[in-house]
Amino acid sequence: MPRAVSGTISRRRRKKIIGMAEGFRGSRSRQFQKAKEAVEKALRYAYRDRRVRKRDFRSLWIARINAAVRPYGLTYSKFMHGLKLANIELNRKMLSEMAIHNEENFKSLTETARAKLATAPA
């Protein structure tokens, strides 16, 4: 009995891969083997970069907080240490949003952090 190579299941599998390669350029979107390689690589990048995105956003929030506390005579690390001494537990995303959209409350946080730093033992 001959071996079936072009059955419906095989075709469905190949069509799925070709569909995932839609928008790729040249043979990477039309030839199954090239499309399969391209899709596998794209999926690896997607998996990795979902984790990298979290790192990128954290560094962005830190840069924003640092830029926002500089006019008040603080650095990022001193500001965060002052907040920790004051038992204020706000995450960096919220602090960044406050620095951009709610400057009055952010200024009060910087004053609180500075006061706690001044009273903390060296």
N, C-alpha and C positions, 0 to 999 in steps of 0.2 A: 504494500500500500504506500503510495507516494506521501511525502511529507508536505503538509499544508503550510505555506509561508505567507499567503496573502489573505488570511481569514479576517473576519470582521473585528476580532479582538486586536490583532496586530495593527490593522488599519486605524482603529480607534486610538490605540496607544500612540501611533505616529502622528495622527492628526492633533492629538492633545499637545504633543511637543511642538509641532509646527505652529499651533495656535498660540502657545506661550512665547514663541519666537517672533510673533507679529511685531512689526516695527523695527526689527533688526535689519541691517543693511546687507544687500547682496545675497550670497548663497547661505548666509547664516539664518535667513528667514524662509528659504525654499528647500534646501537639501536636508534630508532628515539627519544625517550624521553630523553635519556642521551645526545644524540647529540644536541637536541634543547637547553637543559640547558647549555651545553658547548659553543655553538655558541652564545647564548644570553650573556653569561658572557664575551666571547671574544670580542663581539661587544661593550660592555660597557667599557672594558679596552681600546679598540682601540680609542673610542671617547674621553675618559679621557686623554689618553696618547698623542693624537695629540696636546692637550693643554700643557701637561707637557713637551713635546719636545721643545716647544718654550722657556719655562723657563730654561731648561737645557742648550740650546745653548746660551742664554743670559749670564748665569753664567760662561759658558766656555769662552765666549768672554771677560768678565770682568777679569777672571783669567789670560788670555793671555796678556791683556793690562797691568794689574798690574805687571806681570813678566817682560814685555818689558820696562816699565818706571823705574823700580827699579835701573838699572845701571846708569840712568841719575839723580839719587838723588831725585826722585819724588815718590809719592804714587799714586794709582789709583784715589782717590778722589781729590787730589790736581791737578793732571793732567787734569781731567775732568773739574774742576772748572776753571783752567787756559784757557782751550779751550773755555769754555762758556764766559769768560771775553773777549777773543779775537774774539768772534762772529764766531767761527769755528764750524759748525754744521755737523759733520760726525757721523754716527751711529756707534755703538759698533762693529758691524760685519765688517764694512770697516776698522775701526781702528785696529782690530785684524788682518785682512788680510794684512794691511800695515806693522804692526809690524813683521809679518812673512816674507813677500815677498819683501818689499820695505823699507829697514831699513834707507836709506838716508832721504827719505821724512818723515819717522816717527821721526827721530832724529830732523829734522827741526821743526816738530810739538811740540816736547817736549821743544825745545828751545823757541819757541813762547809762549808756556804755562807758562814756567818759567819766561819769561820776563814780561808777563801780571800779574803774581802773585806778582812779585817784585814791580811793579808800582801801584798795587791795594791798596786802603786804607784798613787799618786793621780793 
